[in-house]
Amino acid sequence: MEMTNELNQWYVASVMAPMHGSDPVSGHIYPYTGWTDCIDWCQERFGSATGWHYIGEGIFEFKNKQDHLFFVLRWS
């Protein structure tokens, strides 16, 4: 399903974080801990964040439909 932000008409992607880890204090294991790899990949692939944004907690927006699709195919 393709989603767009009603305010700016950008394409929205929601992904789970690809990194695994644990809390160093409690020792609890969390299967997903961050989106740094996704953000770094976007910066390398698309450059500065003028055509994409990391909104938070796995939510990314893309101005270009093709960039959105490429991201979804890579990280879904």
C-alpha positions as CSV (number, residue, x, y, z in Angstrom):
1,M,0.0,0.0,0.0
2,E,1.4,3.4,-1.0
3,M,1.0,6.1,1.6
4,T,1.5,9.9,1.2
5,N,1.7,12.7,3.7
6,E,-1.5,14.8,3.4
7,L,0.4,18.0,4.2
8,N,3.2,17.8,1.7
9,Q,2.2,14.9,-0.6
10,W,5.6,13.1,0.0
11,Y,5.7,9.3,-0.1
12,V,5.8,7.7,3.4
13,A,7.8,4.5,4.2
14,S,7.6,2.8,7.6
15,V,10.3,0.1,8.3
16,M,11.5,-1.8,11.2
17,A,15.1,-1.1,12.3
18,P,17.6,-3.5,10.7
19,M,20.0,-3.5,13.7
20,H,19.9,-6.0,16.6
21,G,21.1,-5.4,20.1
22,S,20.5,-5.4,23.8
23,D,20.1,-2.9,26.6
24,P,23.5,-2.6,28.4
25,V,21.9,-1.8,31.7
26,S,19.1,-4.3,32.0
27,G,20.5,-7.0,29.6
28,H,17.2,-7.3,27.8
29,I,17.6,-8.3,24.2
30,Y,15.7,-6.1,21.7
31,P,15.4,-7.3,18.1
32,Y,15.4,-3.8,16.7
33,T,17.4,-0.9,18.1
34,G,17.9,1.8,15.5
35,W,17.7,3.1,12.0
36,T,21.3,4.4,11.6
37,D,22.0,2.0,8.7
38,C,18.9,3.2,6.8
39,I,19.8,6.9,7.4
40,D,23.4,6.3,6.3
41,W,22.2,4.5,3.2
42,C,19.8,7.3,2.3
43,Q,22.6,9.9,2.7
44,E,24.9,7.9,0.4
45,R,22.2,7.1,-2.2
46,F,20.2,10.4,-2.2
47,G,22.6,12.9,-0.8
48,S,21.5,15.7,1.6
49,A,18.0,15.4,3.0
50,T,16.3,17.7,0.5
51,G,14.4,14.9,-1.2
52,W,14.0,12.7,1.8
53,H,13.5,13.0,5.6
54,Y,13.8,10.7,8.5
55,I,10.8,11.5,10.6
56,G,11.5,9.2,13.5
57,E,10.9,5.6,14.8
58,G,11.3,4.0,11.3
59,I,9.3,6.6,9.4
60,F,10.9,8.1,6.3
61,E,9.4,10.4,3.7
62,F,10.5,10.8,0.1
63,K,9.7,13.6,-2.4
64,N,10.3,11.3,-5.4
65,K,8.2,8.2,-5.9
66,Q,11.1,6.3,-7.4
67,D,13.3,7.0,-4.3
68,H,10.5,5.8,-2.1
69,L,10.2,2.6,-4.0
70,F,13.9,2.0,-4.0
71,F,14.0,2.5,-0.3
72,V,11.1,0.2,0.3
73,L,12.6,-2.5,-1.8
74,R,16.0,-2.2,0.0
75,W,14.8,-2.1,3.6
76,S,11.4,-4.0,3.7
